Amino acid sequence: MKHVRLFLLMLLLLFSLPIFCEEITFEGGYTKMTTKDGKKEIVLSGGAEVTTSSLKLAAQNITLGGTDYDVITLSGNVTVTDEQKGLTVRSPSIEYVRSTGTITIQGWVEIEDTSNAISASAGGLLYDMNKGTMKMQAHVRLLRAASKGVMTCTCDELSYDREKKTLELTGSAVIDWQGDLYQAHVISVDLDSENIVLEGAIQGTVHG
């Protein structure tokens, strides 16, 4: 019976621990902490910075809320930097959820990925940090410094896998590279081999 009680006590302690143990540091020109419905919220304004895990987040306004400050929302000249992964994201507003490792942007976004020599812009972004995948949408434009010059990609939607180093352009997909033009409904690119695959309603102009 003692062993059963001890086991139950250990389970109780385990499930009572906070979800996150990682440290969050923050600073701002003006800081306010409030408690609403038993939940704490930290509001930073007047130019603020938050550092958590490998991310540094800077904006005019930052709010840390949810359980264990799981949700971080930023607005006004937002910059998210991950020096370990060579990535910088800029937008007027961003939501970052720590438990899922996702960054969501419903508006204009600019991306600099120095690890893969890529810069991009779009009208929206969903970035899964754990999987290393990005989904961009609306007026997507991506530039890649390839072996034989800059590869320019435009499309309606783009899936970018940073780990596998692949691109998939969908909807009005166009690639301009080395003076050649490729157009299709779907275009896939392997960034390592620089192999391009076109699917559906293909058009192009190449120089032999």
TABELJO-V700717 format. One record per run of one state. SS is the DSSP state (helix for helix, strand for strand, loop for the rest). FROM is the first residue (numbers start at 1). TO is the last residue. Records with the same first field share a line. If there is no record, write none. Layout:
# TABELJO-V700717
SS: FROM-TO  FROM-TO
This chain:
# TABELJO-V700717
loop: 1-1  17-23  37-38  53-54  60-60  66-66  70-70  83-86  98-101  106-108  117-117  123-124  129-132  147-148  162-165  178-179  191-194  200-202  206-208
helix: 2-16  67-69  114-116
strand: 24-36  39-52  55-59  61-65  71-82  87-97  102-105  109-113  118-122  125-128  133-146  149-161  166-177  180-190  195-199  203-205
